[in-house]
């Protein structure tokens, strides 16, 4: 079960309410945080993925970006959200109903609050993490605080932050680091650039950048062949397909529909 959840987490570095009364704010000074240039996405974007085992569609994930009136000491927040569910034909076998939600700093592209509700075949997780970014700490909502690096990401915000990274000068073998805090643990997640490739999906052919995780001892993946991710080679930098090998076989996530994109897709016309 944990390995399946971690596959989704790894794809996030590619690919879900509550009030904000307890968010920090008074201690934050204007200009404290670095502004991240973001031309890849904006509020109103919607991405829909299908999760496939073999030739069968097993689940669907919907990712959205929304405006919100919530602020932290005058800093505007966006809500980024991921909803994952099994499709009806598979619910008799293994029912999934997951929600990941992050209130993300609209300028700094880091989270202030992360909400996780997981229900996978009766296996449940409920997490409410408060990120005190100005203090480099995370409160897990259960009486524990953890020291974390600057601009640490959560499971869903990492999906969007990774899209702001500059790959324009990427060379084969280059590595990119995203620090992610999950399950009371810091994951210094690295992805390695494998080159450019044109791939075919259900919606057509696309120019893509190909990545794989950098394998670390004791982590989820044993080799770089265990997970491959293709990101559109355009201004959106959308993870359009991911293939993963897990104990129960192999699975694939692929983008099947979208709306509200900031840039044209890198589609290869016939």
C-alpha positions in Angstrom: 0.0 0.0 0.0 2.7 2.5 0.9 4.6 1.7 -2.3 1.5 2.5 -4.4 1.1 5.8 -2.5 4.7 6.6 -3.1 4.4 6.0 -6.9 1.7 8.8 -6.9 4.0 10.9 -4.8 6.9 10.5 -7.2 4.6 11.3 -10.2 3.7 14.5 -8.3 7.2 15.7 -8.8 6.1 15.4 -12.3 1.5 13.4 -10.6 -5.5 16.4 -4.1 -12.1 22.8 3.4 -10.4 23.5 6.1 -10.1 27.0 7.6 -6.9 28.9 7.9 -7.2 30.1 11.5 -4.0 28.5 12.6 -1.8 29.7 9.8 1.3 31.7 10.8 1.5 35.3 9.5 2.4 38.0 11.9 6.1 37.2 11.9 6.4 37.4 8.1 8.1 40.5 6.7 7.4 41.8 3.2 10.0 40.6 0.8 11.3 37.8 3.0 10.7 35.1 0.4 12.0 34.7 -3.1 9.6 35.2 -5.9 9.4 32.3 -8.3 8.8 33.1 -12.0 5.8 31.1 -13.1 4.4 31.1 -16.6 3.5 27.4 -16.6 0.1 27.5 -14.9 -2.6 29.8 -13.5 -5.9 29.6 -11.7 -8.5 28.0 -13.8 -6.2 25.2 -15.0 -7.7 21.7 -14.9 -5.8 18.4 -15.7 -7.4 15.0 -15.9 -5.3 11.8 -15.8 -6.2 8.2 -16.2 -4.4 5.4 -14.2 -4.0 2.2 -16.2 -3.1 -1.3 -15.3 -2.1 -3.2 -18.4 -4.8 -2.3 -20.9 -7.5 -1.5 -18.3 -8.3 1.9 -16.9 -8.4 1.6 -13.2 -8.6 5.2 -11.8 -8.8 8.9 -12.6 -7.0 11.9 -11.0 -8.2 15.5 -11.4 -5.8 18.4 -10.6 -7.1 21.9 -10.3 -5.7 25.4 -9.5 -8.1 27.9 -7.9 -8.1 31.5 -6.7 -8.8 32.0 -3.0 -9.5 35.0 -0.8 -7.2 33.5 1.9 -3.9 35.3 2.6 -1.0 35.0 4.9 0.0 38.5 6.1 -1.0 40.0 2.8 0.5 37.2 0.7 -2.0 35.8 -1.8 -2.7 32.1 -1.8 -3.8 29.7 -4.5 -5.5 26.4 -3.7 -4.1 23.5 -5.7 -6.0 20.3 -5.4 -5.9 16.7 -6.5 -8.7 14.2 -6.4 -8.1 10.5 -7.1 -10.7 7.8 -7.5 -11.1 4.4 -8.9 -13.5 4.1 -11.9 -16.7 2.2 -11.2 -15.6 -1.0 -13.0 -12.7 -1.4 -10.5 -14.5 -0.4 -7.2 -15.6 -3.9 -6.5 -11.9 -5.0 -6.5 -10.2 -2.0 -4.8 -11.9 1.3 -4.0 -9.8 4.5 -3.8 -11.1 7.9 -2.8 -8.2 10.3 -2.1 -8.0 14.1 -1.7 -4.8 16.2 -1.6 -5.1 19.9 -1.1 -2.5 22.6 -0.7 -2.8 26.3 0.0 0.2 27.6 -2.0 2.0 31.0 -1.9 1.1 32.5 -5.3 4.5 34.3 -5.6 6.9 31.9 -3.8 5.3 28.6 -5.0 5.6 26.9 -1.6 2.8 25.6 0.7 1.4 27.1 3.9 -1.1 24.3 4.6 -1.4 20.8 3.3 -4.5 18.6 3.7 -4.5 14.8 2.9 -7.4 12.5 3.1 -6.7 9.0 1.8 -9.1 6.0 1.7 -7.7 3.1 -0.3 -9.4 -0.2 0.3 -10.1 0.7 3.9 -6.5 2.0 4.5 -7.0 5.6 5.7 -4.8 8.6 6.2 -5.8 12.0 7.6 -3.1 14.7 7.7 -3.2 18.5 8.3 0.3 20.0 8.0 1.0 23.6 8.7 4.2 24.9 7.1 5.9 27.7 9.0 8.1 28.6 6.1 9.5 31.7 7.9 10.8 29.4 10.7 11.7 26.4 8.5 9.4 24.1 10.5 6.3 21.9 9.8 3.6 21.2 12.4 2.0 17.8 11.6 -1.1 18.7 13.6 -0.5 15.8 16.0 1.8 17.5 18.4 5.1 17.2 16.5 7.2 19.8 14.7 10.0 19.1 12.2 12.9 21.2 10.9 12.8 21.5 7.1 14.8 23.3 4.4 13.8 26.6 2.8 10.8 26.4 0.4 10.1 22.8 1.3 7.2 21.4 -0.7 4.3 19.1 0.1 3.0 16.2 -2.0 0.7 18.3 -4.2 2.5 21.6 -4.3 5.6 19.8 -5.6 3.8 18.9 -8.8 3.3 22.6 -9.5 6.6 23.9 -8.2 8.5 21.4 -10.4 6.7 23.0 -13.4 8.4 26.3 -12.7 11.9 24.9 -13.0 13.9 26.0 -16.1 14.7 23.1 -18.3 15.6 25.2 -21.4 19.3 24.5 -21.0 19.0 20.9 -19.7 21.6 18.4 -20.7 21.3 14.7 -20.6 22.2 13.6 -17.1 21.4 16.9 -15.4 19.7 16.5 -12.0 17.0 18.6 -10.3 16.2 18.6 -6.6 12.8 19.1 -5.0 12.6 18.8 -1.2 9.2 17.2 -0.2 7.9 16.7 3.3 5.5 13.7 3.6 4.5 11.3 6.4 6.6 13.1 8.9 9.7 12.7 6.8 11.8 14.8 4.4 12.3 13.4 0.9 15.1 15.2 -1.0 13.7 14.0 -4.3 16.0 14.2 -7.4 14.9 13.8 -11.0 17.4 13.2 -13.8 17.0 14.5 -17.3 17.2 11.7 -19.9 16.7 13.7 -23.1 14.0 14.7 -25.5 11.5 12.4 -27.1 8.3 12.4 -29.1 5.6 10.2 -27.5 2.2 9.1 -28.6 -0.8 9.2 -26.2 -4.5 8.8 -26.6 -4.8 12.5 -27.6 -2.0 12.6 -30.1 1.8 13.0 -30.4 3.8 15.4 -28.3 7.3 16.7 -28.0 8.5 15.8 -24.5 11.3 16.0 -21.9 12.1 12.6 -20.4 13.0 12.2 -16.7 13.6 9.4 -14.2 14.1 9.5 -10.4 17.6 9.4 -9.0 17.6 6.1 -7.1 18.5 6.3 -3.4 19.1 3.3 -1.1 16.1 2.5 1.0 13.7 4.5 -1.2 10.7 3.3 -3.2 12.4 2.6 -6.5 15.3 0.2 -7.0 16.4 1.4 -10.4 15.8 4.2 -12.9 13.7 1.8 -15.0 11.1 1.7 -12.2 9.7 5.1 -13.1 9.8 7.2 -16.2 8.1 10.5 -16.7 7.5 12.6 -19.8 6.9 16.3 -19.5 5.6 18.4 -22.4 8.4 20.4 -24.0 6.5 23.7 -24.0 5.7 26.6 -21.6 3.2 24.4 -19.6 5.7 21.7 -18.7 2.9 19.3 -17.9 3.6 15.7 -16.9 1.8 14.0 -19.8 2.7 10.4 -19.1 4.4 8.3 -16.4 5.2 4.6 -16.4 6.0 2.8 -13.1 7.0 -0.7 -12.2 5.6 -1.9 -8.8 5.4 -5.2 -7.0 1.9 -5.9 -8.4 3.0 -5.3 -12.0 3.2 -2.1 -13.9 1.0 1.0 -14.2 0.7 4.1 -16.3 -0.7 7.6 -15.7 -1.5 9.6 -18.8 -3.1 13.0 -19.4 -6.5 12.5 -21.2 -8.1 16.0 -20.9 -7.3 19.6 -19.9 -8.6 23.1 -19.7 -7.3 26.6 -18.9 -3.7 26.1 -20.0 -1.4 29.1 -20.0 0.4 28.1 -23.2 -0.1 26.1 -26.4 0.7 22.3 -26.1 3.7 20.9 -27.8 1.6 18.7 -30.1 3.2 17.2 -33.2 0.8 17.7 -36.1 0.6 15.0 -38.8 
